[in-house]
Amino acid sequence: MTTTASKDRAPAARTPAARTPEVTLSADEARRMALRAQGLLGAPDRRAGVRGVLRHLGAVQLDTISVLARSHELVPYARLGAVGRTSVESAYWSNGRSFEYWSHAACILPVEEWPHFAFRRRARLARGHRWHVMEDSERSCAAVRDRLKAEGPLTATELGGAKNGGEWYDWSETKIAVEWLLDTGEVVCTQRRGWKRVYDLAERAIPDELRHDELDDAECVRRLVAQAGAAMGVATRADLADYHRLKGDQVEAALADTGLVPVEVAGWAKPAWADPAALADESAAKRGRHRTTLLSPFDSLVWDRPRTERIFDFTHRLEAYVPRPKRVHGYFAMPLLTNGRLLGRVDPAREGTTLVARQVSLAGRKAVAPMAQALREAAEWVGCDTVRVDRCDDPALAKALIEALA
């Protein structure tokens, strides 16, 4: 890491385009900073636990797919190791610690972030609807409010039914109403029960000191950009926008006031910004211990595909929605992280107490032992006592992996 002397420079104008990089980073330095910022390099903070992971990442994506476990369980597992799955759910949802809302996608968010999404709630309200339009919005919303006020947290089914009987998107009037109230902030999702959202009134679920929309749009965006920068360590404008699905011009307008430091990263075509704490801690990143683990395809380290290619030279695609004959790496291919690199992937499944590696890809023999380790640890975590390898894209490496697992 090199820095540029600045004592004789005139103060830069407060627009991102006018700011010149003060630090030059190598590609390896940027990669280590990203890993450390994501909690995947260095000693895990076990005292802060799952709650600490969520608070630092700022958002943990939810998804319906469950193979080894659901994605929001895999995220803390990758960072902390074999955390009990029931304790993961408790850490997320108990005591009003978090809520679900639209960030990178549908995400679990620390409750402290509630005020920062006021800009999105206002935008939804101004639009007037999301996907569906209610037949009688005043009556339908009033009915939902009254039920929640009288009975406490309820699922859409308990409120009267989520569907009209057609396709998954054929929502009932009640479902449309409660989702609209969630979008605009009157209702909050306080947990998932049987993978169904549990809704409550925001006035009851969100602490009084957080339940306000006093921050204007610019301040909301500024805080989310700064949070994304801290969670990624070093990032381009597009990276920062993608983290909470902001617009590029929103990020551009906020950058000068975030405290993020303009940097140049070798091999990156676009300008970048780094979190000051990540820059100060870069020397620690050189000494930190790397995790060897399997990552959810929705893990925030890899959910931005262009960023993953740029940092790790690793092309990652989710093939769950690709027709089976056209899949290359499998339904739910999980990248293998080891020694700070992405060196393979595996499409896992469970058959009783056997973890099945349905499709394995490895970046050479150096990835064999780490993959075996990651598979054994994952198997133990989900209660499996055997690992079976069905397919590997290299027969010689398949033999070596099977021997390593023996």
Residue pairs with C-beta under 8 A, 6 or more apart in sequence:
1 23
1 24
1 25
1 26
1 29
1 279
1 282
2 23
2 24
3 22
3 23
3 24
4 20
4 21
4 22
4 23
4 24
6 22
12 18
12 19
12 20
13 19
14 256
14 257
15 256
16 237
16 252
16 255
16 256
16 262
16 271
17 252
19 256
19 262
20 262
21 262
21 263
21 264
21 271
22 261
22 262
22 263
23 261
23 262
23 263
23 264
23 274
23 279
24 263
24 264
24 265
24 266
25 33
25 234
25 263
25 264
25 265
25 266
25 272
25 274
26 265
26 266
27 265
27 266
27 267
27 268
27 311
29 265
29 282
29 285
30 233
30 234
30 265
30 268
30 272
30 311
31 311
31 312
31 340
32 41
32 282
32 285
32 286
32 288
32 340
33 233
33 234
33 274
33 278
33 279
33 281
33 282
33 285
34 232
34 233
34 234
34 301
34 311
35 41
35 233
35 285
35 290
35 301
35 340
36 42
36 233
36 278
36 281
36 284
36 285
36 288
37 230
37 231
37 232
37 233
37 234
37 275
37 278
38 57
38 79
38 231
38 232
38 233
38 300
38 301
39 45
39 53
39 56
39 57
39 79
40 78
40 79
40 290
40 291
40 293
40 301
40 337
41 285
41 288
41 289
41 290
41 291
41 340
42 284
42 285
42 288
42 289
43 288
43 289
44 79
44 80
44 81
44 291
45 52
45 53
46 80
48 55
49 76
49 80
49 83
49 91
50 76
50 80
50 83
50 87
50 88
50 91
50 92
51 91
51 92
51 97
53 60
53 75
53 76
53 79
53 80
54 60
54 76
54 91
54 92
54 97
54 98
54 108
54 109
54 110
55 110
55 112
56 230
56 231
57 75
57 231
57 300
58 103
58 109
58 110
58 113
58 224
58 227
58 228
58 230
58 231
58 243
58 244
59 103
59 104
59 107
59 108
59 109
59 243
59 244
59 300
60 71
60 72
60 75
60 76
60 92
60 107
60 108
60 300
61 71
61 72
61 75
61 103
61 104
61 105
61 106
61 107
61 298
61 300
61 303
62 70
62 71
62 72
62 100
62 105
62 106
62 107
62 108
62 192
63 70
63 71
63 72
63 105
63 298
64 195
65 71
65 320
65 332
67 331
67 332
67 348
67 349
67 350
68 74
68 294
68 334
68 348
68 350
68 355
68 378
68 381
68 382
69 77
69 85
69 381
69 382
71 296
71 297
71 298
71 299
72 88
72 92
72 108
73 85
73 88
73 89
74 294
74 295
74 296
74 299
74 334
75 296
75 299
75 300
76 83
76 88
76 91
77 83
77 88
77 293
77 381
78 291
78 293
78 294
78 295
78 296
78 299
78 337
79 291
81 377
82 377
82 380
82 381
89 191
91 97
92 98
92 108
92 191
93 190
93 191
93 192
96 111
96 190
96 205
96 206
96 207
97 110
97 111
98 108
98 109
98 110
98 111
99 108
99 109
99 111
99 114
99 188
99 189
99 190
99 205
99 206
100 106
100 107
100 108
100 109
100 188
100 189
100 192
100 197
101 107
101 109
101 117
101 120
101 182
101 188
101 189
102 117
102 120
102 183
102 245
103 109
103 117
103 243
103 244
103 245
104 242
104 243
104 244
104 245
104 300
104 303
105 245
105 298
109 117
111 206
111 207
111 210
112 210
113 227
114 206
114 210
114 211
115 210
115 212
115 213
115 214
115 215
115 220
116 215
116 220
116 223
116 224
116 227
117 220
118 185
118 213
118 214
118 215
118 217
118 220
119 215
119 216
119 217
119 220
119 221
120 220
121 183
121 184
121 185
121 213
122 213
122 217
124 130
124 183
124 184
125 183
125 184
125 185
129 180
130 179
130 180
130 183
131 169
132 171
132 176
132 179
133 176
134 140
134 141
134 173
134 176
134 177
134 180
135 173
136 173
137 177
137 180
140 173
140 174
140 176
140 177
141 177
141 180
141 181
141 186
143 174
143 177
144 159
144 174
144 177
144 178
144 181
144 187
144 199
145 181
145 186
145 201
147 154
147 159
148 154
148 159
148 187
148 199
148 200
148 201
149 201
152 200
153 190
153 191
153 198
153 199
153 200
153 205
154 198
154 199
155 162
155 193
155 196
155 197
155 198
155 199
156 162
156 172
156 174
156 175
156 178
156 196
156 197
156 199
157 196
159 174
159 175
159 178
159 199
160 172
160 174
161 172
161 174
161 175
162 171
162 172
162 174
162 175
162 196
163 170
163 171
163 172
163 175
164 170
164 171
164 172
171 179
178 187
178 199
181 187
181 199
182 188
182 189
182 197
182 199
185 202
185 213
186 201
186 202
187 199
187 200
187 201
187 202
188 199
188 200
188 201
188 202
188 205
188 206
189 197
189 198
189 199
190 198
190 199
190 200
190 205
191 198
192 198
202 211
203 211
215 223
218 253
218 254
221 246
221 250
221 251
221 253
221 254
222 254
222 257
222 258
224 243
224 244
224 246
225 240
225 246
225 250
225 251
225 254
225 255
225 258
225 260
226 258
226 259
226 260
227 244
228 235
228 239
228 240
228 243
228 244
229 235
229 240
229 258
229 260
229 273
229 274
229 275
230 275
230 277
230 278
231 243
231 300
232 239
232 240
232 243
232 275
233 274
233 275
233 278
234 263
234 265
234 272
234 273
234 274
234 275
234 278
235 243
235 272
235 273
235 274
235 307
236 268
236 270
236 271
236 272
236 273
236 307
237 248
237 251
237 252
237 255
237 270
237 271
237 273
238 248
238 270
238 306
238 307
239 304
239 307
240 246
240 251
240 255
240 273
241 247
241 248
241 250
241 251
242 304
242 307
243 300
243 304
255 273
258 273
259 276
260 273
260 274
260 275
260 276
261 273
261 274
261 275
261 276
261 279
262 271
262 272
262 273
263 272
263 273
263 274
263 279
264 271
264 272
265 272
267 310
268 310
290 337
290 338
290 339
290 340
291 337
291 338
292 336
292 337
292 338
292 339
292 370
292 373
292 374
293 336
293 337
293 338
293 374
293 377
294 334
294 335
294 336
294 337
294 346
294 348
294 374
294 375
294 378
295 301
295 302
295 334
295 335
295 336
295 337
296 334
297 303
297 316
297 318
297 332
297 333
297 334
297 335
298 318
301 308
301 337
302 308
302 312
302 314
302 316
302 335
302 342
305 315
305 316
305 317
308 314
308 315
308 316
308 342
309 315
309 316
312 341
312 342
314 335
314 342
316 333
316 335
316 342
316 345
317 328
317 329
318 332
318 333
319 326
319 327
319 328
319 329
319 330
319 331
319 333
320 331
320 332
324 331
329 345
329 347
329 359
329 361
330 345
330 346
330 347
330 358
330 359
331 347
331 358
332 347
332 348
333 345
333 346
333 347
333 359
333 361
334 345
334 346
334 347
334 348
335 342
335 344
335 345
336 342
336 343
336 344
336 345
336 346
336 362
336 367
336 370
336 371
336 374
337 343
338 367
338 370
338 374
339 370
341 363
343 362
343 363
343 364
343 366
343 367
343 370
343 371
344 360
344 361
344 362
344 363
344 367
344 370
344 371
345 360
345 361
346 357
346 358
346 359
346 360
346 361
346 371
346 374
346 375
347 357
347 358
347 359
347 360
348 355
348 356
348 357
348 358
348 375
348 378
349 355
349 356
349 358
350 356
350 382
350 384
351 388
353 383
353 384
353 385
353 386
354 384
354 385
354 386
354 387
354 388
355 375
355 378
355 379
355 382
355 384
355 386
355 387
355 388
356 387
356 388
356 390
357 375
357 387
357 388
357 389
357 390
357 392
358 390
358 391
359 390
359 391
359 392
359 393
360 371
360 389
360 391
360 392
360 393
360 397
360 398
360 401
361 392
361 393
362 368
362 371
362 392
362 393
362 394
362 397
362 401
364 397
365 397
365 400
367 397
368 397
368 400
368 401
368 404
369 404
371 401
371 404
372 401
372 404
372 405
375 387
375 405
376 387
376 405
379 385
379 386
379 387
387 405
389 398
389 401
389 402
389 405
391 398
392 398
392 401
